[in-house]
Amino acid sequence: MTIEQLKRFEQARPFQPFRIHMANGRHLDVKYPEHFARTSGGRTLFIATGDEAFEIIDLLLVTSLEHLNGKRGSRQAG
């Protein structure tokens, strides 16, 4: 997964909720734009997962992105 591919999902207007699929088979849903952040370099992602909880993900572990409306994004590995 590349930073540019992720930016397309992150910066979509209007925002569309999306799912981040990871190499270990897990996935995280980003339902609101304010529940997602990344470092200025773009490689480290922060995803809010609940009250005061969040996950820190390395972009290199992301295998694909999917809009939660079912539209599939890129399946390129990082």
Steps between C-alpha positions, in 0.01 A plus 500: 500500500630846418445831675331633186247215496418563864467876442229438238286332766593746774435813294185388315230767507248427618676266739414132448556257788763240416658180626873443533605137439829387653745223419410304814136471390366768734311805384411837647210721398538876465144627529576870553787713367584620850565137602798480265840670505845431363846634556631771268712238322186291455636164605346480848121497533287569807144365501254570782326176598282605791485716811855626550639197312698499177720278285837595356565332165803496270390572142724217378264255674192625311405267216185669368235765557127458450218755510240377746239533226668196341712679239844338512819702496854398417631158601867585455728401783723760663 
